[in-house]
Every structure is written in structure tokens, then in C-alpha cells.
Amino acid sequence: MADRPEPPAGPRRDGSRPRGTMAWLFPLLVVAALVASRLLIGSSRQRIPYSTFVQLLDSGRVRRVDVGTNSIRATLKAPDALGRSEVVTTRIDPALVAELRARGVEFAGDAPNSWIEMLLSWVLPMAAFFALWMFLGRRVMGQQAAGALGFGRSGAKIFAERDISVTFNDVAGIDEAKAELREVVAFLKDPASFGRLGARIPKGILLVGPPGTGKTLLARAVAGEAGVPFYSINGSEFVELFVGVGAARVRDLFSRARQGAPCIIFIDEIDALGRTRGASVLSGANDEKEQTLNQLLAEMDGFTPESRVILLAATNRPETLDPALLRAGRFDRQILVDRPDRAGRVQILHVHVKKVPLDPALTLDDVAAMTPGFTGADLANLVNEAALTATRRGANAVGLADFTAAVERIVAGLEKKSRVLNARERRITSYHEMGHALVALATPGADPVQKVSIIPHGLGALGFTLQRPLEERYIATRKELEGRMTVLLGGRAAELVAFGELSTGAADDLVKATELAREMVMRHGMDETVGHVVYGEPTNAFLGPRALIAPESRVYSEATAREIEGAVRNLVAAALKRAVAILTRNHAALDDGARLLQERETLTREQLPAVTLAEPQPQSAAPDRLEPVLSGR
């Protein structure tokens, strides 16, 4: 890939001067001041009164005299006490000299200042001060213009092709997305061959995926592979308080891109710029966003295949984008950058462990198996945490135990060893966590238990039970979902079996179990009473955490709402009943496991006691004894 010639000296593309101006201006001013002071001081040191000059003549110390119009320069035979070999004096009328000398008066001439002395003493310092003042003033005005008058300039970061070192080799785990974008690279490198059958490259490509899956990295890899400049900007940088600023920035960005074609424009988090118009009842900022979006739509319509400008954008909120932005002719292609599967995670781990020494006994497939749902950013953080863990224990290589500790730290949070539980709380927590573990072991189809701990982690977790799935799962049956709820309520069931009362330790378990039951009833139609109907607006288009979803509006009657709540309550109560039955049947194992957990604080799968598998339960089993307990709480 041939490098482009260096840009000529002068103003930069953003209008600013090179920063080296200050570097040569100040030394020049200092040198000028030193020369002026040297000349002035030297001239003042050589000047003597005329009476002194007459005395030098009388004493025969003068070797030569140069007579000027107003001054006399005398060269001495030998330097005087001050080391001067030449002296200068001002001429005086000889008659006046004789009279003043007869009276014994010291006399001297007052010579007029020459234009050179005036220049050095007054004009040059003033000029230097004025030049410094103008330079600083222009810098201040330039900054003010960038803040007040330069709103219309785009803040896009421009990366030359030689500044982008990312290629497709640095992107792993998303092979389908890379295959889609290779066409863009082929078009930018050889547009004639690419369009020989009349095909055209998509004007815009939208990268859709959850946070951390590598959308920005993929866009930079396209620019790195194609060897073209890369204009990167965030969608929020277009919108300002003043109406019209965002539209001006869009025009400026696309104008600069056309001048630098072929190139790639990448707009990250485009949902901040391209939200559906009219979604807000407020004016002001909403009007600014709409004008900015309208300008973006107009600029995208102005694209032609000959312009060789490709627009890439990324978002994890595709459902909020304006339909006009997604229509054919603007964003022609939408590429899903999803969470990697197990094989993809292995590839991503290979990329991130290049500079990390690994234990020869470690296989990255084992690490990928314990990280379902991790994104590329999560895996990069995992490798870093594992390396830090190995460093703390003084190891020379990173092993599987370090990765396991890193997973626990990311999933469960940092260990809170300073949080000391009293004996009663430790006992309740031990039974609670052992209840989760034993119910998971006894429930067919549940994820295998990897570790159980009663060491406090994170903000409020007093313990955790870590389960590791054996394979990737994309669908789940009702029986499997009921098994998950049973495991979630295993801790609460253990408290009922062991102590006959409940504690607040199962608050998070209840939230998850209730949410899962509500999904089964309202989203998946898995309740016979409510029927095979979906209630509420679907939210699967959102790719982020469900906790950030806005509350839904109710689209069903009060009678249906009561049926839904009853079905959810029955599913949760049935799951608790199954968990209680499992732990009642394995009461001895629960006591032994809880006692061992209190002693060791952490147990692995091999250290857990054996349990009896759960008996099959009918899916529509109605709760009886436990329903009053749930309703009372």
C-alpha cells in the first residue's frame, strides 16, 4: 500500500496554524531584545563628558580623533580604568569650552538621539510587544471561534490510511459480518471490477448488535483493509443547543469526505442522531435533532457510486431509528454483529492472549465453555483479569484457575472479605446456597454446578452458586424454564426446609423467577389458562439489558390482568413446591453440604454431596400448601 505524499506546510485542514509558531516566535523576540539592550548599553558606556575628553587630550592619552558633525570619537592609546579603548563625546563651541575651562566647571554636550537609537529603545520593544499581543489575540479568537462561531464544523476524527493498523485479522468471532464487509473493501480497492455486471455497492451499511460485540472495531478494520481515510464521529456530537448547528456539521462532514474520497464515514451510536421524528412532544432540542436528521437523509441521497464514499453506522437500538433512514437507498444493508458462540469465543480469546503467557495445560475451549453470553469486550476484560490474578499469586503463566477466578469476579463481583457475617447469617447463607446447588444437581436438564461459595461478593451478594452450561442454547422448552425457576427458588426452599421460616436473602432470586414466569405467560404463551396469546409490545428488537426497557402500556383488560397475575403466581409457587420436595427428600445431604460449606466457605462440584433426582411433576401442578406463604409475603 503506497503512502500518500505529505501535506504541504501551512494552515491545517481544520484551519488552525501549526503549533510550531510559538516555538520560533519567542526566541526571535528574546534575541531582538538582547541585541537592542546590548547596543544601548554599549553606546551609553562609551559616552563621556566633553571636559573629560579635553583632559584626555591634555594628558596625551588620545591616539586618534574622528570628528563628526555633532560628536567626536576618540581612540585611546591604552584602555582606561574601565577597559574602554574608544570613547564618544558631543562637540561644544570652542569659545565656550575655553570660558568653562577657565572657571573650572565640568561641561558636556547634549547630543540629539539618532534614529537608530530611537528605533532600538522605543520602536523595537513596542513592535515586539504588539507582535506578541497579536499572536496571543489570534489564538484566543481562534478558540472562541471554534466554540461560538465554529459550531458548524464537524468534530469528526480523521485517521489517514497509514494511521489505521487494524485489519480483519484482528477481528474474530464474527465471520459472517466480516464476509459481508469484504465486498465494501473490494469495491473501494477496485470499483471497476466490482461493478462489471452492473452491481453497485450499498450506500450505507448499518452494524446492529449488543454493546461490546466489536462494531467499531469492525468498521476500523474495513478502513484498514481498504487503505482509505477513516472519518469517525459519534452521533451525539452533531446535536447542540442551537438549532441548525447539527445540520451544518453534517454538511461539513460529508463535504470533507467527498474531498478526501475514497474514504469511509463511521457514525457510532447513530440512534442519538437518527431517532424517529416526532417521537417527542417537546420542541427546541427535538427540532434541532429533526433538522440534523433531515440533513443526513439529504446527504445520503446525494451519494453516487462514483463518489466512493461509504457510510458505516453502528447502533444497539435499531428499533428507535427513523424508517426513512432505514429504507432502501440509504442504509441498504443491515449487518448483525451478535454475541459470539463457543467457537467464536475461542477465536476471540486467541486474539487477546497473543501477548499473555499461558499454562501449557490450559485449553481456550475450556475458557470459552464457561463464558456463555460474553461479548468480545467481555472476553478482553476476562483475559486482563486472569493475567492480573496470575500476577498477584506470582505465577509465570496464566492457568485455568486464573480464568475461573476472573469469571467469578466479573459475574459475581469482587470478594468482600472485610464483610464479616455472624454465625447465624453464615448458617442461613450456607443452607441457602447449598439449596441452589442441590436442586440444580437433582433437576434434569439444569446447568451443571461448578462452584458454591458463601464469601460475600459485589454490592449485596452474601454468596453465589456458579453454574456452567455444557452447550449453546437458543431455544428452551417449558420444562427447562420450569427447571430454571426451581433452581432459582432452591435457596428459599432450603430456608423453609431447614428453618421453617423465610429471610430476605432470596430477594434477587424472586425477581428473576417472577420475571421468567411472566415471560412464559405473556411472551411465550406457556399457560393453559391465559392461552397462546402474547400480551404487551414485543421488545426483542432491543439488544441491551431488559432493565433499561421503558414500562409497557397495558393493552388488555383488568380481567385478563388478573388471569396473568394468577398464572404467574401459580408458576412460581409450583417451582417452589418442587424445590421443597427435592430438598425434603435430600434433607441429610442438605445438612451435610451446609455444614461443609460453613467450614470451607467454597466447594467445587466434586465436593458436593450426592442427591436423589427429582421426581417428574405434572406441568400444571397447582400449589396448595405453599400458596398462602407466597401470598402472605
N, C-alpha and C positions, 0 to 999 in steps of 0.2 A: 504494500500500500504506500503510494508515493505521498510524501508530505507536501503540503501546500506552502508557497513562499511566505515568508514572514511579512506581516503587515507593515506598511511604511510608517516612519515616525510622524508624530503629530498628534492631533486630538484622537481620542479613542472613539470606538463605535457608540459609546453611550454619551459622548460629548464632553467628557472630562479630560483634562490635561494629564500627562504622565506625572507620577509622583516625584520624579527626579528634579522638577523645577525648584523645589525648596532646597535641594541638595547643592545646586550651584549658585543660587541667588545669595544666600547668606555668606558664603566665603567671599564672593565678589564685593559685597558691601563692607566686610571686615577689612579686606585688602585696601579698598579705596579710603577708608577711614584712617588706616595706618599710614598710607602714603601722604595723605593730607596733613596729619599730625606731625609726621617726620619733617615735611617741608617747612611747615610753620615754625616748629620748634627749632630747626636748624637755622632758619633765617633770623629768628629772634636772638639766638645765641651769638651770632656773628656781628650783630649791630652794636656799635659803641658810640658814646658821645663824641662830638667834634673836638672838644677840648682834650679828650684822651688821645685822639688822633694827632693833634698838634704836639702833645708831649712825646708821642712815639717818634714823630719827626725830629724833634729836638734831641732826643736821646740817640738818634741814629739807628733805630731798630727796624726801620722800614726799608725793604729792598726794592719794592716796585709799587707804583701807584697807577691805577686805572681810573681816569677821571670821566664820569658820566655827566649827563645833563643835570641831574639832581643829587647824585650820590657819588661817592668815591670808594673804590675798593682797593685796600692796601694789602700787599703780600709781605709778611714779616720775614726777617732773616732767620729768626728762630721762634718756635712756638712759645707763647706766653704762659703764664701760670695756669691758665685754664685749658692749655693744649691747643689754642687756636693758631692756625698758620695764616689765616686770612681774616680781615675784619672789614666791616662796611660802616660808613658814616654818611651823614647827609651834609651837602655843601651849604656854607654860610657866606655871606658877604665879607670879603677880606677886611674892609674898614671896621665893620662891627666886630670882627674877630680881634683886631688889634686893641680896640677900646675895652672889650670884655676881658681880654687877657691882662691888660694893664691894671684893671681893677681886681684881678684875682678871682673872677667869677667863673664857675663851671658852666659851659654852654654846650648845647646840642641842637641839631636841626630836626625839624618835624617833617619827615618825608611823607608825601601822599602815598596811600596804598595803591599798589599796582592791580591791574585787573586779574592777574594770576592769583595774587594773594587773596583778593576778594572772592574769587571762584573757589579757592581751596577752603577758605574759612567760613563762607556763608552758603554759596550756591550748592557745592557738592554735598554737605551734610543735609541740606534741605531736600535735594534731589534724592538722596538715599532714603531719607525718611518718607518722602512721597511715594517712592517705588515700593517700599515695604508696605505702606498703608494701602496702596492699590492692590498689591498681591493678596494681602490678607482679606481685603474687602471683597475681592472677586471670589475667593474661596467661600467666604460666608454667604455671599449672594448666591453662589452656585448650590450650596447646601439648602438654602431657603427655597431656591427654585426647584430643587429636587423634591422638597417637602410640600411646597404650596403651588408652584407653577408647573412642576414636573409630574403632576399626578397622571397625566396621560401616557407616560412612558411605561412600557411593560417591565415588570421586575423579573422576567424570565432569566434563569441562569443558563448561560451559553457554554457548552462544552464542545471544543474542537474535536475532530475525529482522533487526533493523537492524544487527547486527554481521557479517552474512554478505553479502559483496559478490560472491560467486562465483555465476555463472549458467551455463546451458548454452552461452552464447556463449563462455565461457572454456574449454570442454571441446571438443576437436576430435579427429578421427581414430577415434572410436568411436561412429559414428552409430547402429548397431544397439542398443548398450547405452543410449544416450540415448532412443531411441524406446521401449524397454521401460519406462524410468523416468518417462516423461511421464505414464503412467497414474497413477503414485503422486501426482504433482503435481496432476493433475486431481481425484483423489479428495480430497486434502487441501483443495483450494480449493472444491470443490462436491460434497460427498458425496451429496447428494440426486439430482442429475442423473446422477451416475456410476452409481448403483445403481438406476436407474428400471426396469431389466429384471431385477432380482434378482441382479445380479452383485455380488461383494464383492472388495475389494482383498486381495491376498495379505498374510497376517500377517507374513511375514518374507521378505526378499529377500537372497540371498547373492551377492555380487560375487566372481567367481573369475577370477584372472588372474595372470600373472607379476609380479614386483616392478617398480614404476615405470611401470605402464601407466595409472595415474590412477584407481584405485578410490576412494581417499579424496577426491580432488578431485571425482569424480562424485557421491559422497554429499553433500558440501557444496553442490554445485550444485543437488541436489534440494531441500535445505532453503532455499537462496537463492531458487529459483524459487517454491516454495510459500509462502514468507514465514512460516515457523513456527520455533519454537526448535529448537535442534540440540544434542543431548547426545552428546558424543564421548568415548570411552574405549577404552583398549587392553585386549585380553583378558588380558594378564599382570597388570594392576592389580587383578584380582579375587582372585588367589591369594596367600595369605600362609602363614606358618609354622603359625599356629594354626588348628585345624580349626573350621569354622563361620563364619569371618570372610568368606570369599568368598560364601557363601550370603547372609549378612546384607547385603553390599554389593549383591548382585543385587536383593534385596528393596527396599533403599533406592533404587536407581536407578529401578526400574520404578514405585515409589510416587511419586517426584518427577516422573516422566514423565507419569503419569496425572493428577497435579495440574496440570501445565502443558500438557495436551493442548489442541489438536492439536500434535504435535511429532514429531520423528524421533530415534530412538536409533541411534547408529552404533557398532558394536563392531569395531574394527580388529584384525587378527591373531587372529581368533576361534579358530584352531587351538590357541592357547595355553590356551584355556578349554574347548573342546569336543572334545578328543581322545577316541578310542574308550575306553570304560570297560573296566577290567580288562586294559589293554594292558601294564601294568607289574606285576611281582611284588612290588614294594616297597609298603609301607603308608605311613602318615604323610601326606606331601605328595600321594600318589596318592588317599588317602581325601578330602583336602580338595578336590582337583580334581573328584572324583566328586560330592561334596555340592554343590559350586558348579554343576556341570553339571545335576544333578537340579533344583536350584532354578531355573535358567534355563529348563529344559524346563517346569516347572510354571508359571512366569510367562508363557511364551509360550502355554500352553494357556488362560490366563486372558484373553487378548486377545479383544476383540469388535469388530466393525466400528464400533460406537458410540463406542468409546474413542478412535478417531482417533489411535492411536499406531502408528507404522510402525517396524519393526526392520530396519535395514540392517546387514549384516556383510560383512567382506572377508577373504579368505584366498588364499594361493598354495599351500596344502596341503590341497585338498579331500578327498584320499583318507584323511587321518588323522581326519576328523570322525566323530563317533558317528552311526550310522544313525538313531537316534531323533531326532537334531537335524535331519536332512535329510528326514524323512518329510513327507508332505502334511499341512498344518495347522500346521506350524511354519515351516520355510523352504519355502514353496510354489514359489518361483521362484528359479532359479539363472541368473545372467547372466554370460556370458563376456566379460571385458574383456581382449582379446588384444592382442598386438603389432600396431601399425598396418601396413597395406600401404603401397605407394608413394603412392597418393592421400591416404591418411590422414596420412602423414608430411608431405606438402605442407601440409595443413590445420594440423597442429600447428606447423610452422615459421612459418606466417603469424601464429599467435597469439604466438609467442615473439619475433618480430622487429619487433613493433609499435613498440618504442622504440629499435630499432637502425637506424642509417642504413646502407642497402645500396647497393652499387655498381649503377648502372643496367644494366650488362651482366650482372648476376647473375640467374639464374632459380632459384627454390627447387626446381624439379623436378630440376635437376642435383644439388642437395644431397641431395634425397630419394633419388636413384638410387644414391648412394654410401654410403647408411646402411641397408642391409637388416638387419632384426632389431633396430633401435634402438627403444626404448620412448619414451614421452613424456618421462620424466625424462632419458633419454639425450640426446634432442634439445634439451631445455632446457639441459643442460650443454654440448652442442655449440655452441649459439648463443653462450653465455657465453664459451667458449674461443675461438671465432672472433673475437668482439669484443675479447677481451684480446690476441689475436695482432695484430689490426689496430692496436690502441693501441700495442703495442710498436714497430711499424715506423713510427709516426707518421702513419698514414693517416687520412683524413677519412670513409671509408666502408669497410664490410666487403665483401670480394670473394670470389670462388670460391677463390682461393689460400689465403685465411684459413680457409675451411671445410675445405679439403683438409688443411691443416696441423693443424687441430683434430681431424679424423678420425684422422689418423696418431697424434696424441698420445694420443687415447682408446684406439685399437685396439692400437698398438704400444708405447705408453708414452712417457715423457719422454726426450728426447735426452740421452745421456750423453757430451757432448763431452770431458769430462775423462778418460774411459776410453780410453786410447791403446793401440792394438794394434801389435804388432811387425810387421815386414814379412811374415814367414811366415804369421801369423794373418790379416793383411789379405788375402793372396793366397788362402788357403783359404776365407775368408768370401766373397770375391768370386766364386770358382768355385761355391760352394755356392748363393748367392742367384741367380746367373745361371743355374744349373741349374734352379732352380724356375721362373724366368721363361721360359726357352726351352722347357721341357717343357710349360708352360701354353700357350704360343703354338702348339706343334705338336700338342697334343691336341684333337681335335674336341669341341666342347661344353663345354670348360673356360671358366671365367670369365675375361674379358679382364684382362690385366695393366695396372695403372695406374702403378705406380712400383716401382722396385727401389732399395734403399739398403743400404750397409754401415756406416752410422752406428749405433753402439750405442744401443739403446732399452730402457727399462724396467729390470727387475731383472737379466735374464741374456741378453737378445736382442742378438746382435752385428750383426744386420742383419734386414731384412724384405723380403718381396715382397708388395705390396698388389694384390689383385685386386678388381674391382668387377663384380658381376653386372649383366646387362642387363635382367633382368625378375625378378618374384617367382616363386619355385618352391615348390610344395607337395608334389610327389612327385618321385622320382628313379628312373631305371632302373638296372639293374645296370651297364650300360656307363658311365653317368655316374658312378656310385660308384667304379668301377674307374679312371675318369679322375681323380677326386679323389685317390685313393691314389697314382696315378702322379705327379701334380704334387707331392704331399707328399714323395715319395721322390726327387724330381728333384735336390735338393741332395746327398743321399747318393750318387746315381748320378754326379753331376758329380765328386765326390771320387774315386770309383772310376775314372772315365774319365781324369781329369787327373793323378791322383797314384798310382793303383793301390793306395791304402790308405784306411782309414776314420778318422774323427775323432769326437769327442764332440759335434760341433755339430748332429747330427741327432737328438738325444735326444727333443726335443719332437715332431719330425716322426714318429718311430717310434711314440710314444704315440698320436698322432692316427690314424695309418694302422692300427695294431693295433686300436684301438677301433672304427674304421669297418669293418674286416674282421670283427670279432667281431659287430657289429650285423648285417652282411649274413648271417652264418651262423646266429646264434642268434635273431634277431628277424624277419628278412625271408625266411628260407628260400631263399637265393640260392646254395646249393651243392648240386650233384647228389649228392655222396657222403653228406652228412648228411641231405638230404631237406627236404621242405617242412614242417618241424616247428619250432615255437617252443620254445626251451629257456630256462627261467628265468621268474620272475614279471614280467609287464608293468609298466613304470614310467612309461608315458606320462601317467598322471594327475598326476604331479608336474610342476609348472610352473617349477621353478627349475633351477639348474645340475646337470648329471649328476654332478659331482664330489662332491656332498653326499649322494648316494644311498647307503644302507647296503648292505653286501655282501649278495649274494643267497645263499640256501641252494641247494645243488645238488639238483636233482630228477631227475637222470639218472645212468646207471651210469658206471663207470670206462671201459668200452669206448667209450661214446658221447663221454665227455670227450676221449679220445684222438682220436676222429674229428673232433671240433670243433677241437681244437688243430691237427690236421693240416690241416684245411680253412683255418683262419685263416692258418697259416704259408704255405700254397700261394698264397693270395690276395695276401699281402704280397710274397712272392718274385716272383710273376708281375708285380706292379706295378713292382717294382724292375727286373726284366728289361726291361720296356717302356721305362722311363725311360733305362736304359743304352743301349738300342738307338737311341732318339731322339737322345741326346747324342753317340753314336758317329757317327751319320750327319751330325750338325751340329757336329763337333769344331772346325772352323775358326771357326764362329760363336761357340762357347763360349769359345774363346781370345780372340777379338776383344772380345766382350762383357765378359769378366772383366777384361781389360786396361783397357778404357774405364771400367769401374766403379771400378777402383782409382784412376784419375786424377780422376774427377769425384765419386765417392762416392755420387751419386744420379743415376739415369737414369729418364726417363719412357718411355712406350710408344713414342713416335716415335723415340727414340734407340736402341732395341734393335735388334740385327742381325736380318736376315731368316732364317727357318728353313724347313726342309723338313717338311711334315706327317708325322705318324707313320703307318706302315703299319698297316692293320687287323690285329688279333691275335685269334685264337680265344679265346672267353671261358674255355675250360677249359685254356688253355695251361699245361702243367706246367713248373715251373722245373727247370733241370738244373745249369748251371754255377754259378749264384748261390746255390743252396740250401746248400751247405757254408759259404759265407761267413756267411749269416744264422744258421745253427745254431751256428757257432763263436762268434758274438757274443751 
